[in-house]
Amino acid sequence: MKKLVILGAGESGTGAALLAKKNEYEVFVSDSGEIKEKYKTVLWNNKIEFEEKAHSADRILKADQVVKSPGIPDNSELIQQLIKKEIPVISEIEFAGRYTDAFMIGVTGSNGKTTTVNLIYHILKNAGMNVGLTGNVGNSLARQIAEDDKEIYVIELSSYQLDGMEKIKMDIGVLLNITPDHLDRYDNKMENYVDSKFKILELVKPGGHFIYNIDDEVMKSKLRNKQTKGVNLIPFSIEDELDEGAFINENQLIVKINQNQNQFNMLLQELALQGKHNIYNSMAAGIATRVLEVRKEIIRDSLMDFQNIEHRLEYVVKVHGIEYINDSKATNVNSTWYALESMTKPVIWIVGGVDKGNDYSILSELVRKKVKAIICIGAEKKSNRKIHRAFDEIVETIIDASSMEEAVKLSYRLGTKGDVAMLSPCCASFDAFKNYEERGWRFKKAVREL
């Protein structure tokens, strides 16, 4: 019996354990932190051995194969020991892919992944297809395959997950954009991060489809020197009309594939998700679902009635004429750029947290045009100072808040009817919150208590 060790007992680790047990591996799960009660219950109920708050290196190093959580960096001591012993270390998605023949749609990019996979999933569900949503969202791929294998999977892929994937193949790969993020994980070299994102192209099977943003200069430059091995390349653009792909003409979103047959088009104002970034997301989803020959009417209706995901430009409520928007998922400058770009009313911007080496100058022009006041929520004073330095000359009112609750009360005092108060932190959350979800929930709770 093959010995499989799983490092990390979150959603992906627990799912991998279930699938491995079903396929008669000897499974051991090890987590250096405390395992959530719901995952412990799953492991207990399935008689899967596990440990928490420690890694038993002696036992782990006897594994035939290791599945690791994407959050564990490759340069950690334990992973380096495994590599030295030539014990294969793979991702949960790579492992899971061996046990299904499903059609795979993988979506990556620095921004917009979650929205795009949810859009594609929404369209395919409305088309009556047997589809699962997975990766960074929903239940893990391994768990879904173990419990109720689907015919199609839409997978949100971070660069960390792509790093642990080699043999699993995608029928459709989507690359939305590439902007600096997580560079600390890639030796602070942009080219390493770009290579990680472009792994999605390498995973697309011959005859499959690679859908990409031709307006993205980093992507366009990289593609010039890339071998595509029989993969069908389908671009999308809001800047130029294309012979094939998705583009804009006379205020309409147009999708042309398969030698321009069965062209799909709809008015931009009909899209449920507005803003330039969301046009890109809708284009990518439109192409992917047309490749699967979903009826145009279903795509159009789905793009019109889609409800945005929690914590991503999520409308909360209007209080005395001030709209409150929860964009807690914006943990980098580029995500916030997209959020500000989509705003059409004066913005009171709530920002701050753990700075990941942010260059706020990218936002200067948008902030000058759209932001009437800034409220800093970072617990780290140096992060707040950086925000002040970046915008003191641009925005008249910049205030520090000691808590989310105070920030929300300040936004109400500073706002007037017709304004938008938006939490779009630009930063990681772990200075004061467990994760961006908790930060978003605290924001919404405080807003509803006004």
C-alpha positions as CSV (number, residue, x, y, z in Angstrom):
1,M,0.0,0.0,0.0
2,K,1.5,3.4,-1.1
3,K,2.1,5.9,1.7
4,L,0.7,9.4,1.0
5,V,1.4,12.3,3.4
6,I,-0.8,15.4,3.2
7,L,0.6,18.6,4.5
8,G,-2.1,21.0,5.6
9,A,-5.6,20.0,6.8
10,G,-7.7,22.7,5.3
11,E,-10.2,22.3,2.5
12,S,-7.7,21.0,-0.1
13,G,-5.8,18.8,2.4
14,T,-9.0,17.2,3.8
15,G,-10.3,16.6,0.3
16,A,-7.1,15.0,-0.8
17,A,-7.2,12.7,2.2
18,L,-10.7,11.6,1.3
19,L,-9.8,10.8,-2.3
20,A,-6.6,9.0,-1.2
21,K,-8.5,6.9,1.3
22,K,-11.0,6.0,-1.4
23,N,-8.2,4.9,-3.7
24,E,-6.6,2.7,-1.0
25,Y,-3.6,4.8,0.0
26,E,-2.1,4.6,3.5
27,V,-2.9,8.3,4.4
28,F,-1.4,10.5,7.1
29,V,-2.3,14.2,7.4
30,S,0.0,16.6,9.1
31,D,-0.7,20.3,9.9
32,S,1.7,22.6,11.8
33,G,-1.2,24.7,13.0
34,E,-4.5,23.9,14.7
35,I,-7.0,22.0,12.5
36,K,-10.5,23.4,12.3
37,E,-13.1,21.3,14.1
38,K,-15.1,20.7,10.9
39,Y,-12.1,19.1,9.2
40,K,-11.1,17.1,12.2
41,T,-14.6,15.6,12.2
42,V,-14.2,14.6,8.5
43,L,-10.9,12.9,9.3
44,W,-12.2,11.1,12.4
45,N,-15.3,9.9,10.6
46,N,-13.3,8.5,7.8
47,K,-10.7,6.9,10.1
48,I,-7.8,9.0,8.6
49,E,-4.8,9.4,10.9
50,F,-3.7,13.0,11.5
51,E,-1.6,15.3,13.6
52,E,-1.8,19.0,14.4
53,K,0.5,21.8,15.7
54,A,3.5,19.9,14.5
55,H,5.1,18.0,11.6
56,S,6.6,14.6,12.4
57,A,9.5,14.9,10.0
58,D,10.6,11.2,10.5
59,R,7.3,9.9,9.4
60,I,6.7,12.5,6.6
61,L,10.1,11.7,5.1
62,K,9.1,8.0,4.7
63,A,6.2,8.9,2.3
64,D,6.1,7.6,-1.3
65,Q,4.4,10.9,-2.2
66,V,3.4,14.2,-0.5
67,V,0.5,16.5,-1.3
68,K,1.1,19.9,0.1
69,S,-1.1,22.9,0.8
70,P,-0.5,25.8,-1.6
71,G,0.2,28.0,1.3
72,I,3.4,26.1,2.3
73,P,6.4,27.7,0.4
74,D,8.7,25.5,-1.6
75,N,11.7,26.9,0.3
76,S,10.5,25.7,3.7
77,E,12.9,23.3,5.4
78,L,10.5,20.3,5.3
79,I,9.8,20.7,1.6
80,Q,13.5,21.0,0.9
81,Q,14.2,17.8,2.8
82,L,11.5,16.0,0.7
83,I,13.0,17.3,-2.5
84,K,16.5,16.2,-1.4
85,K,15.1,12.7,-0.8
86,E,13.5,12.8,-4.2
87,I,10.0,12.3,-2.7
88,P,7.5,13.8,-5.2
89,V,5.7,16.9,-3.8
90,I,2.5,17.8,-5.7
91,S,-0.6,20.0,-5.3
92,E,-4.0,18.7,-4.3
93,I,-5.4,19.6,-7.8
94,E,-2.5,17.7,-9.5
95,F,-3.3,14.6,-7.3
96,A,-7.1,14.9,-7.8
97,G,-6.8,15.2,-11.6
98,R,-5.5,11.6,-11.8
99,Y,-8.9,10.3,-10.7
100,T,-11.3,12.0,-13.1
101,D,-11.9,12.2,-16.8
102,A,-13.9,15.5,-16.4
103,F,-13.5,18.5,-18.8
104,M,-11.2,21.0,-17.0
105,I,-11.4,24.8,-17.3
106,G,-8.6,26.5,-15.4
107,V,-8.6,30.2,-14.7
108,T,-5.7,32.3,-13.4
109,G,-4.5,35.9,-13.3
110,S,-3.5,38.5,-10.7
111,N,-7.0,39.9,-10.5
112,G,-10.5,38.8,-11.4
113,K,-10.1,35.0,-11.0
114,T,-12.9,34.5,-8.5
115,T,-15.4,36.6,-10.4
116,T,-14.6,34.9,-13.7
117,V,-14.8,31.3,-12.4
118,N,-18.2,32.2,-10.8
119,L,-19.4,33.7,-14.1
120,I,-18.4,30.6,-16.1
121,Y,-20.0,28.3,-13.4
122,H,-23.2,30.4,-13.4
123,I,-23.5,30.2,-17.2
124,L,-22.8,26.4,-17.3
125,K,-25.3,25.7,-14.5
126,N,-27.9,27.7,-16.3
127,A,-27.2,25.6,-19.4
128,G,-28.0,22.5,-17.3
129,M,-24.5,21.1,-17.3
130,N,-23.1,18.8,-14.6
131,V,-20.4,21.3,-13.3
132,G,-18.3,21.8,-10.2
133,L,-16.7,25.0,-9.0
134,T,-13.4,24.5,-7.2
135,G,-9.8,25.6,-6.7
136,N,-9.6,28.6,-4.5
137,V,-13.4,28.6,-4.2
138,G,-16.1,26.0,-3.2
139,N,-15.2,22.5,-2.2
140,S,-11.8,21.1,-3.1
141,L,-11.4,19.3,-6.4
142,A,-10.3,16.1,-4.6
143,R,-13.3,16.2,-2.3
144,Q,-15.8,16.6,-5.2
145,I,-14.2,13.8,-7.2
146,A,-14.3,11.5,-4.1
147,E,-17.9,12.3,-3.3
148,D,-19.7,13.3,-6.5
149,D,-17.5,13.5,-9.6
150,K,-18.7,16.0,-12.1
151,E,-18.5,16.1,-15.9
152,I,-16.9,19.7,-16.0
153,Y,-14.8,21.5,-13.4
154,V,-14.2,25.3,-13.3
155,I,-11.0,25.7,-11.3
156,E,-9.7,29.0,-9.8
157,L,-5.9,28.6,-9.8
158,S,-3.5,30.8,-7.9
159,S,0.2,30.9,-8.9
160,Y,0.9,28.8,-5.8
161,Q,-1.4,26.0,-7.0
162,L,0.1,26.2,-10.5
163,D,3.6,25.7,-9.1
164,G,2.5,22.3,-7.9
165,M,1.0,21.1,-11.1
166,E,2.8,19.2,-13.9
167,K,0.7,16.4,-15.5
168,I,-2.9,17.4,-15.1
169,K,-4.3,18.8,-18.3
170,M,-6.7,21.6,-18.9
171,D,-9.2,21.6,-21.8
172,I,-9.5,25.4,-21.5
173,G,-7.0,27.7,-19.8
174,V,-7.8,31.3,-19.1
175,L,-5.2,34.0,-18.2
176,L,-6.8,37.2,-17.3
177,N,-3.9,39.6,-16.5
178,I,-0.5,39.7,-14.9
179,T,0.4,42.4,-12.4
180,P,3.0,42.4,-9.6
181,D,1.7,40.3,-6.6
182,H,3.2,37.8,-4.1
183,L,6.6,38.7,-5.4
184,D,8.1,37.8,-2.0
185,R,7.3,34.2,-2.9
186,Y,9.2,34.5,-6.2
187,D,12.5,36.0,-5.0
188,N,11.1,39.5,-5.7
189,K,11.6,38.8,-9.4
190,M,8.6,39.7,-11.7
191,E,9.9,37.2,-14.4
192,N,9.5,34.3,-11.9
193,Y,5.9,35.3,-11.1
194,V,5.1,35.7,-14.8
195,D,6.6,32.2,-15.5
196,S,4.4,30.8,-12.7
197,K,1.2,32.4,-14.2
198,F,2.1,31.1,-17.7
199,K,2.2,27.6,-16.4
200,I,-1.5,27.6,-17.3
201,L,-0.6,27.6,-21.0
202,E,1.7,24.6,-20.6
203,L,-1.1,22.7,-18.9
204,V,-3.5,23.1,-21.8
205,K,-3.7,19.9,-23.8
206,P,-3.1,19.9,-27.6
207,G,-6.3,20.9,-29.3
208,G,-7.4,22.7,-26.2
209,H,-8.1,26.4,-25.9
210,F,-6.1,29.2,-24.3
211,I,-8.1,32.4,-23.6
212,Y,-6.0,35.4,-22.9
213,N,-6.0,39.2,-22.5
214,I,-4.2,40.6,-25.5
215,D,-4.3,44.1,-24.0
216,D,-1.9,43.0,-21.2
217,E,1.6,44.1,-22.3
218,V,3.3,41.5,-20.1
219,M,1.3,38.7,-21.5
220,K,1.6,39.9,-25.1
221,S,5.4,40.1,-24.8
222,K,5.7,36.7,-23.2
223,L,3.5,35.0,-25.8
224,R,5.8,36.1,-28.6
225,N,8.5,33.7,-27.4
226,K,6.2,30.9,-26.2
227,Q,5.6,27.5,-27.9
228,T,1.9,26.8,-28.0
229,K,2.0,23.1,-29.1
230,G,-1.2,22.9,-31.1
231,V,-3.2,24.9,-28.6
232,N,-5.9,27.2,-30.0
233,L,-5.2,30.8,-28.8
234,I,-8.3,33.0,-28.4
235,P,-7.7,36.6,-27.3
236,F,-10.0,39.2,-25.8
237,S,-9.6,43.0,-25.9
238,I,-11.4,46.2,-25.1
239,E,-8.9,48.3,-27.1
240,D,-9.0,46.7,-30.5
241,E,-11.4,44.8,-32.8
242,L,-10.2,41.2,-33.4
243,D,-10.7,38.7,-36.2
244,E,-11.4,36.0,-33.6
245,G,-12.0,36.3,-29.8
246,A,-14.0,38.9,-27.8
247,F,-13.9,42.7,-28.4
248,I,-16.1,45.8,-28.3
249,N,-17.8,47.5,-31.2
250,E,-20.4,50.3,-31.0
251,N,-20.9,49.7,-27.3
252,Q,-21.5,46.0,-27.8
253,L,-19.5,43.0,-26.4
254,I,-18.9,40.7,-29.3
255,V,-17.6,37.1,-29.2
256,K,-16.4,35.5,-32.4
257,I,-14.9,31.9,-32.5
258,N,-14.8,29.0,-34.9
259,Q,-14.2,31.0,-38.1
260,N,-16.7,33.7,-37.0
261,Q,-19.7,31.5,-37.1
262,N,-22.5,32.1,-34.6
263,Q,-21.3,35.5,-33.4
264,F,-22.5,36.4,-29.9
265,N,-23.2,40.0,-29.0
266,M,-24.8,42.0,-26.2
267,L,-25.0,45.6,-25.1
268,L,-22.3,46.6,-22.5
269,Q,-25.0,48.3,-20.4
270,E,-26.8,44.9,-20.1
271,L,-23.9,43.3,-18.2
272,A,-24.7,42.8,-14.6
273,L,-21.0,43.6,-13.7
274,Q,-19.9,47.1,-14.8
275,G,-16.4,48.6,-15.1
276,K,-13.5,47.9,-17.4
277,H,-12.2,45.0,-15.4
278,N,-15.6,43.3,-15.4
279,I,-15.9,43.6,-19.1
280,Y,-12.7,41.6,-19.4
281,N,-14.1,39.0,-16.9
282,S,-17.3,38.8,-18.9
283,M,-15.4,38.4,-22.2
284,A,-13.3,35.5,-20.8
285,A,-16.5,33.8,-19.5
286,G,-18.3,34.4,-22.8
287,I,-15.5,32.8,-24.9
288,A,-15.1,29.8,-22.5
289,T,-18.8,29.0,-22.6
290,R,-19.1,29.5,-26.4
291,V,-16.2,27.0,-26.8
292,L,-18.5,24.6,-25.0
293,E,-21.3,25.6,-27.4
294,V,-23.6,27.0,-24.8
295,R,-26.6,28.7,-26.4
296,K,-26.1,32.5,-26.9
297,E,-29.4,33.2,-25.1
298,I,-28.3,31.4,-22.0
299,I,-24.9,33.3,-22.0
300,R,-26.7,36.6,-22.5
301,D,-29.2,36.0,-19.7
302,S,-26.5,34.7,-17.3
303,L,-24.3,37.8,-17.9
304,M,-27.3,40.0,-17.2
305,D,-28.5,38.4,-14.0
306,F,-25.2,37.4,-12.3
307,Q,-24.9,38.3,-8.6
308,N,-21.4,39.4,-7.6
309,I,-19.4,37.4,-5.1
310,E,-19.1,38.3,-1.5
311,H,-16.2,40.7,-0.6
312,R,-15.6,41.7,-4.2
313,L,-17.2,45.1,-5.0
314,E,-20.2,43.8,-3.0
315,Y,-23.0,46.2,-2.6
316,V,-24.0,46.2,1.1
317,V,-26.7,48.8,1.8
318,K,-27.5,52.5,1.3
319,V,-27.6,54.6,4.4
320,H,-29.2,58.1,4.0
321,G,-28.1,58.3,0.4
322,I,-24.5,56.9,1.0
323,E,-23.8,53.6,-0.8
324,Y,-21.6,51.1,1.1
325,I,-19.4,48.8,-1.0
326,N,-17.4,45.8,0.5
327,D,-14.3,45.1,-1.6
328,S,-12.3,43.4,1.2
329,K,-10.9,40.9,-1.3
330,A,-8.8,43.7,-2.8
331,T,-5.5,42.8,-1.1
332,N,-3.2,44.5,-3.7
333,V,-2.9,47.8,-5.5
334,N,-4.2,46.4,-8.8
335,S,-7.4,45.1,-7.3
336,T,-8.1,48.5,-5.8
337,W,-7.3,50.2,-9.1
338,Y,-10.0,48.1,-10.8
339,A,-12.4,49.0,-8.0
340,L,-11.8,52.7,-8.1
341,E,-11.9,52.6,-11.9
342,S,-15.5,51.3,-11.8
343,M,-16.8,54.0,-9.5
344,T,-19.0,56.7,-11.0
345,K,-19.8,58.6,-7.7
346,P,-17.5,60.5,-5.2
347,V,-15.7,57.9,-3.1
348,I,-14.8,57.8,0.6
349,W,-12.1,55.2,0.5
350,I,-11.3,52.9,3.5
351,V,-7.8,51.5,3.0
352,G,-5.0,49.9,4.9
353,G,-3.6,46.7,6.5
354,V,-0.4,44.8,6.0
355,D,1.5,46.5,3.1
356,K,2.9,44.0,0.7
357,G,5.4,46.5,-0.8
358,N,2.7,48.6,-2.4
359,D,3.4,51.2,-5.0
360,Y,0.5,53.6,-4.5
361,S,1.6,55.9,-7.3
362,I,-0.3,53.6,-9.7
363,L,-3.5,54.9,-8.1
364,S,-2.7,58.6,-8.1
365,E,-4.6,59.7,-11.1
366,L,-7.7,57.7,-10.2
367,V,-7.6,58.9,-6.6
368,R,-7.4,62.5,-7.8
369,K,-10.5,62.1,-10.0
370,K,-12.7,59.9,-7.8
371,V,-11.8,60.1,-4.1
372,K,-13.1,62.8,-1.8
373,A,-11.7,61.4,1.5
374,I,-9.4,58.5,2.7
375,I,-9.8,56.6,6.0
376,C,-6.8,54.5,7.0
377,I,-7.5,51.3,9.0
378,G,-4.0,49.7,9.1
379,A,-2.9,48.6,12.6
380,E,0.7,49.1,11.4
381,K,1.5,52.8,11.7
382,K,4.2,52.6,9.0
383,S,1.6,51.3,6.5
384,N,-0.6,54.3,7.3
385,R,2.3,56.7,6.9
386,K,2.9,55.3,3.5
387,I,-0.7,56.0,2.5
388,H,-0.5,59.5,3.8
389,R,2.8,60.2,1.9
390,A,1.2,58.9,-1.3
391,F,-2.0,60.9,-1.1
392,D,-1.6,63.9,1.2
393,E,-1.0,66.2,-1.7
394,I,-4.0,64.8,-3.7
395,V,-6.8,64.3,-1.2
396,E,-7.7,67.0,1.4
397,T,-9.1,64.7,4.0
398,I,-7.0,61.7,5.2
399,I,-7.9,60.3,8.6
400,D,-6.6,57.4,10.7
401,A,-9.2,55.1,12.3
402,S,-8.4,52.8,15.2
403,S,-10.9,50.1,14.2
404,M,-13.2,49.1,11.4
405,E,-16.1,50.3,13.4
406,E,-14.6,53.7,13.8
407,A,-13.7,53.8,10.1
408,V,-17.3,53.1,9.2
409,K,-18.6,55.8,11.5
410,L,-16.1,58.3,10.1
411,S,-17.2,57.5,6.5
412,Y,-20.8,58.2,7.5
413,R,-19.8,61.6,9.0
414,L,-17.7,62.5,6.0
415,G,-20.3,61.4,3.4
416,T,-23.2,63.1,1.8
417,K,-26.1,61.9,-0.3
418,G,-24.8,60.5,-3.6
419,D,-21.4,59.3,-2.2
420,V,-19.9,55.8,-2.1
421,A,-18.1,54.6,1.0
422,M,-15.9,51.7,-0.1
423,L,-13.7,49.3,1.8
424,S,-10.9,48.4,-0.7
425,P,-7.9,47.8,1.5
426,C,-5.1,47.4,-1.0
427,C,-3.4,45.3,1.7
428,A,-3.4,42.0,3.4
429,S,-5.7,41.6,6.4
430,F,-3.6,39.7,9.0
431,D,-2.7,42.8,11.1
432,A,-6.1,42.9,12.7
433,F,-8.2,40.1,11.1
434,K,-7.9,36.4,10.5
435,N,-8.5,36.9,6.7
436,Y,-10.1,39.2,4.2
437,E,-13.5,37.5,4.8
438,E,-13.5,38.4,8.5
439,R,-12.5,42.0,7.5
440,G,-15.4,42.2,5.1
441,W,-17.9,40.7,7.6
442,R,-16.8,43.3,10.2
443,F,-17.2,46.1,7.7
444,K,-20.7,44.9,6.8
445,K,-21.7,44.5,10.4
446,A,-20.5,48.0,11.3
447,V,-22.4,49.5,8.3
448,R,-25.6,47.8,9.3
449,E,-25.3,49.1,12.8
450,L,-25.1,52.8,11.7
